Amino acid sequence: MAPQELSLREKRRKLNDFSADLARKGWYHSFELPDGTVIEGVMDLVWQRKRWERYPVPADLTGKRVLDIGAWDGWFSFEAERHGAEVTSVDCVEIPHYLHIHRTLGSKADYRNLDLYELPAAGLGKFDIVLCLGVLYHVKHPFLALEIVCGLATDVAIVETFVTDGDTWREFQGEIPTLEFYETDELNGQMDNWFGPSVGALMAMCRATGFARVELVGVDRFNAAVACHRRWEPEPARPAMEPPELVSVVNSITFGRNMASKRDDYLTCWFRTTAESVRLEDLRLEVAGFGAPAVYIKGEGDGRYAANFRLPPGSPAGWNHVRLRLKDSGFSQDLRIAIDIPLAVERITVHGVYDSATWQSGEIGEREGAHASCWVEGLPENCDYYNIHVLLGDSRLPVTWVGEPDERGFRQINAAISRGYAKGDHLFRVECGGVASAPLRLTLTSD
């Protein structure tokens, strides 16, 4: 970077320093009170109203829950309440001006003093709309902060923040997005300003966090606002093609059906479609109603594809429906995944073990591709390849098939037996959720 350009960047970081104006006026937000009194803050009413109007939120918020993170003096909280919303305002410290306006307006907004990182455990529930205005550049962990915001919103989150290239961002489309890091007071002389994203970085981070759609709703010299939607746009009224066939949905790491909301879990989906080609941006996966953007796709021929998606933050615990559509199609049939469901196992019984090729009971010949097949009772509904352990002596065998329960409640489990095990008798057992079956004798012979 040329010294002249660097100098311009350094000057620009100081241009939005409103500390002197704030010290003089005392208020950051401006207010027009019911008696006609106007409180003039650093941010004027015209600009506050213009910002509100560009956010894609309904004019009538009756029945909607709104969370305002970093409410400060509270204008956006009280504006949401004026439109009919049930509002929760959050700030890391108690702001006397907020309390004054709250009393003056007779507001019913719930005011909480919490750090952003405390919100997931605060028991506040979910919100239709989350406002995160002027907060992102104040946090040390911006990506984690966006994940928290995503997990709390069920419809849309409005994220507005300082950006490094508000007046030049169109010139740099296609470049790798960047974040500036401020160790001390490089941004506006404030010690609690940590990061400055480019417009592209802001949008990319919101997408990578797990929002289905990210819409840029406003950019000025110093700030950008994005609407981050949890759900896809409506299905086309006249689809251009048949829905894809969703063949399988598994955990991308374990290849099982279980997902954990506190881990960075991804879904791998196999699907078939009549579309001539499919791009990442064509995919519309849905988990429990939340949109999940695709991060990878690979064509496997004959209209078959594999694609990876992030598990949407805030997905509810339990059995959840998964479905897929393309941009120009309707949705596929539903499949199910288990999210945060513990393994509940009381007793496991193995009703026989067989050579999967010869169906010889209790005896398997050594050969390439040898498998043991067993029928197991007592496995939980959310058992899968990863949490079922099949053991031959002290060695764990790779599970290659987990069948659905038959009319007796028995599941067929297949496990591969590689060459190298000693000939003779071994103890065979199945474990799941910390519970083990009684061992059966299994004899390995020469083929």
N, C-alpha and C positions, 0 to 999 in steps of 0.2 A: 504494500500500500504506500503510495507517495506521501511524503511528509506533509504536503499541502492538504491532501484529502484527510489525513489523520487529524490535522489541526482543526479542520471543519467539523469532523465528528466530535472532537473534544468540546468545541464551542457549542455544538448542538445539544449536547448532554446537559448544558447549563441553561438553555433557553427556556425551559419549562419550570424553572425554580420559582414557585409561588410562595415561598416561606415569608417573604417580607409583606406580601399582600395579605396572607393569612394572619400574620401578627397584627396588622393594622385593623382588619375587619373582624377577626375573631371567629368567624364562621366560614366553613368550606362550602356548604350548600346554601342556596338562597331559598327563602320561603315567602309565600303569600298566605297570610293567616286569615281566618274567617272574618275578622273585624276589619280587614283591609290593610292591616299592617304588613309591610314588606321588610323582610330581613335580607340584607344584601350580603351575600357571601362571595368567596373567591369565584365560584362558578355561578354565572347568572341564570335566571329562570328561563330565559329564552333557549339557552343551550341545553339546560336540563330537560326541558320539554321536547326539544328536537331530538335528543338522544332517546328519550322514551318512545317517541313516535316511530323511530326507525327499527325498534325491536319488534320482531314478529310475535307479539303476544295479543290475545283477544282484548278488545275494548271492554268487554264484560268479563270480569274474572270471578264472578260469583261461583262459589263451590270449588275454586282452585286454591291450592296451597302454594305459597311463594316463600322461598328462602332467600334472604338478602345477606350475602356474606361480605363482611367489611362495610357495614351500613353507614358508619361515621355519623354525620348529623341526621341521616335517615330520610332524605327527601324521596329516594326511590322506594323505600319501604312504605312510606305513607301514601305515595302515589299509587302503589299497587293496592293498598288497602282502600283507597278512594275509589278504585275501579271494582271493588267487591271481593278482593282476595282475603284469605286467611293468611296472615303474614307472620313469619318468624325472622327477626333481625338478629344478626350475630356480629359481634366485634370482639377483638382480643382484650380490650379494656372498656370500662364504662365511660361513655361520652355524655357529659352533663347536658350538652345541647340537645342530644337525642331525647333525653328524659324530659327536658323542658317542652319540646314540641309534642312529645307523646302525651303529656298532661294537658297541654293547651288544646290539642285536637280531640281529647278524649279517646285516644287510640286504644284498640284492643290487641295491637301487635305484641307478640311474645318476644321479649328482649333477653338475649342470652350473651354472657361474656365468655366466649370460648375461642381457643385457637382453631384455625382451620383444620389442623391435623387431629383435633379432638372430636370433630363432628361425627365420624362413623360410629363412635362408641357412646355418643351423647343421648341416644334414644329419641331423636327428633322425628324419626320416620322418614318417608319419602315425600318429595315435593314435585308438583306438576312443573313448576318453573323455578330455576335457580339463577339468581343474579350474582355474578362474580365480577364486580366493576372496580377497576383500579387496584386489584389485589395481587395479580399474578407476579408482578415484578418485585413485590415485597416478600415473597416466600423463597426459602432456601432450596426447596425441592419442588420446582414448578410442575414436573410431570406427575409426581405423586399428588400434588394439589389438584390437578386436572382430573386424575382418576377418582379422587374423592368427590369432586363436583359431579362427574359423570354418574357415579354410583348413587348419588342422592336425587338426581333428576329423573323423572319418568317421561317427560315430554321434551322440554328444551332447556338448555342452559345458555345464558347470555354472558360471554366472557369479553371484557373490555380491558385493554392494557396499554401501557406505553410500548411503542415499537420504534425500532432504530431507523426505519426507512419509510416512514409514512408519506414523505413527499417524493420518493424515488422508486418505490417498490415495483412499479410496472416495468421499469427498465431492466430488472434483474430476474424476470420470470424464467424458470428452468434451471436456475443455479441452485446449488445445495443450500438449504435454509440455515441460518446462523443465529446463535444467541451470544450476546455480549455478557461477560461476567464482570461485576463490579465488586472489588474486594473491600473497599471502604466507602468513600463518599463521592465516587466519580459521577454518579447520576444525580444531578440537582442538589448536590451537597448533603444528601441524606444517607445516614449509615444503614438504613434498613431497606435500601434498594439493591437487589442482588442480581437480577437478570434483565436484559433487554432483548426480546426476540425480534427478528425481522417479521414482516407480515407473513411471509411464507412459512417461517418457523412456527408462528402462532397457529396457523391453520393446520400444518402438518402434525403438530403436537396434539391438537384436539382430535384429529382423525386417529392418530396412533393410540390415543387414550381409550378409544372404544366407541366414540359417537358414530352413529350411522351416517349422518350428513353434517357437513360444516359449511355454513353460508357466511360469506363476508358481507356485513350489513352497513359498514361505515369505516372510512379511513380519513384521518386528517393528518396534519403535519407530525403530530407526536403520538397519536393513539389509533388503535384499530379495534373494532367491535365485531365479534363473530357470534352467530346463532348456531348452537351445537344441538342438533336434533337427535333424540334417542330412537326415532322410528323412521322407516323409509317413507318416501312419498307414496300415495295410494297406488294400488295396482292399476294398470291401464284398463280403461273401460272397454276397449276393443283390442285384446292381446294379439300381437303379430305372429305368435307361435304357441305351440302347446307347452304346458308347464314342464320343467325338467323332472326326471324321475330321481328322487333322492334315494340312493342305494344304501348308504351307510354313513353313520356319524360316530366318530370315536375321539377320545383324547389323543392329541397329536404325539404325546410322549409315551403314554402307557398303552395306547390302542385299546383301552377299556372304555366303559360307558360312564365312568365316574369323573366328575369335575370338582375342583375346590375353588371357591370364590376368593380365598386369601392367597392363592398362588397365581402365577402368571400363566394360566392355562389357555391353550389354544385347541380348537376343534379342527379335525380333518374330515372333510366330506367327500364322498365319491358320488357322482351323479352322472346321468345320461341326458343328452338333449339333442334335439333335431337342428339346433342352430349351427350354421356353417362354422362359426368361430366364436369363442367366448373370451372376453378380457376381464381383468380384475374389476374394472369399473362397471361391468355389466351385472355383477353378482349382488343379490339381495338376500342374505341369510337373516333369519329371525329366530331368536331364542327367547321363549316366554314373552313374545311380543316386542322385544327390543331388537333393533337392527344391529347386525354385526358386520363391519366392513371386512372385505377379503384382504389378505396380505400375501397370498401366493396362489398360483394356479398352474396346473400342468395338464396338457392334453395327453390322453393315453390311447387315442385312436378309436374309431367307430363311435364317435359321439360321447365317449366316456372321458370324464375329467376328475382330477383330484384337486381340491382347494382347501387352503387353511384360513381360519377365521379366529379372531380373538373372542374368548368368552366375554360377553358384555358385562362391564362392571355393574353391580347392583342386581344381578340375576338372582331371583329368589331361590331359597333352599327348597329341595324336593325334586320330584319328577317334573321335568320341563319339556315342552314340545319344541321341536326344531323343524323348520321348513325353509325351503329355498325357492326363489324365483329369479328369473333374469329381468333385466330392465324392461323388456317388452313382452313379458309373459306373466301369467298368473302364478300362484304358489303351488309347489309340489304337495304331495301327501306329507303328513307329520311323522317324524320319528321322535324317540325320547332319549334324554340323557338324565343322569342323576347328579344333582348339585348338592354338595355338603350333606349327603345322607350317610350316617354312620352305618357300619356293618353290624347288623344285629343277628347274631348266630347263637343258638342254644346247643344244638347237637348235630353232628354230621355223621351220616351212615353211608358207607360205600357198599352197594349191592352188587358186588362182583367186578372183577377186572379181567379183560380179555385182550388177546392179540387182535388189533383192528383189521388185519388182513385175513387171518384164518379163523377168527372167532374162537380160538382155543381158550378155554377158561383157565386162568391162573398160570398161563405159560406163554412166553413170547420168544420167538427165535431171533437171534442176532442177524441183522441185515441192514442195508442202507434203507433209510426211511421207515424203520420200525416205529410203531406207535402202540401205546396202551390205551384202551377204551374202557371207561368205567362209568357206572351209573350211580349218581350221588343224590342223597336225600338230605334236606336241611339247609341247603345253600340259600342265602337271602336273594331277594329280587335284584339287588344291584351288584351281584357278583359279576366278575368279568375276568378276562385273561390275566389281568395284573394282580388282582387280590386273591385269586385262587392259587394255592401252592400245592403242587403234586410232587410228592417226595418218594424216591426210591432209596431206601436206607436214609443216609443224611444228605443225599444229593437232590437238588430241586430240578425237576424236568420241565422243559418248556411246554406251556399249555398252548395247543394249536386250535382247539375248538371248545366252545361252551354252548351247549344246546339249550333251548327253551324247555321248561318243565313239561313232562308228559302228563297223562291223566292221573298218574300216581304221585306226581310231584317230583319225579326223578329227572335229573339233568344228565345228559351224556357229556362227559369230559374226555377229550383226547389230549394225550401228552406224548411228545417225541422222546424216543430212547435212542441215543446215539451209540455208535460202537465204542467199545472200551470198558464196558461194565463187566465185572467178573461173572463167569457162568455159575449158575447155582441159584439158591434161594435168597430172596431179598424181602424186606418188609416194605409194603406199599401203603401209603396213607395220603389223605387229602386234608389240607388245612385252609381255613378262611376265618378272618376276624379273630384270630387268636385261639380258635377252637379246632381240634384235630380229631379225625375219625379214628376208630380202632384200626390197627394195622392188619392188612391181609398179606398172605404169603404169595409172592410172585416169583416164578422160576424163569430164569433166562437160560436159553439153550442155544446150541449151534443150529443155524438154519438148515 
